[in-house]
Amino acid sequence: LIVGDETILGDYTRFSSTAKIEIGSWVGIAESCSIRGSGHHIARNEKFMKQGSDGVEISVGDDVLIGTHSQVLMGAIIPNGAVIGALSLVTQREKLHSYGIFAGSPVKHIRDRE
């Protein structure tokens, strides 16, 4: 876990990963968020707890705000200046752009910051 300068991590925010999680500077992550950079293998032929897991890096740019109770999953890239609304889900499938405002599960573009 790499955290930049002047970044605020809210109470009860959790980090779990077998891969690197990098968070930029001037980032605000509200309380009770979950940042998870890995996931279990789930083939049917063996108990999932015996199969191990894979991790994919997570990147959060500078000047980002992540609202309360949001989840950021493995492979997600949140670019500089993005805002993630409360109760949102960010995965590697969503392609976010700088200074956009996103919300929902999965996140959708709402508008851009002014």
C-alpha positions, 0 to 999 in steps of 0.5 A: 500500500502506497499513500501520497501526501495529504491523503485522508483515509476515513474510519473503517476503510479496509484494504486487502490485496496481494497486489500493489494499491497506490493512492495519490496525493490530496485524496479523500476516501470516506469512511467504510470504503473497501479497496480490494486488489485480489479475488479467489479462484472459484473452480468447481472441482476443488474447495475455493479456499484451497485454490488461492487467489490472484491480485491486480494492481489498483491505482487512485490518482491525485485529487480524488474523492471516494464517497462513503461505503464505496468499493474499489475492486482489483484492476480499477484505475481512478484517474486524477480529479475523479469523484466517486459517489457514495455507495458506488462500485468501481471495477476494472471494466469501467473506464473513468476519465480525469475530473469526471463525477461517477456514481452507481453500481457499477459506476456511470459517468454523471458529469464533469467537475466544473 
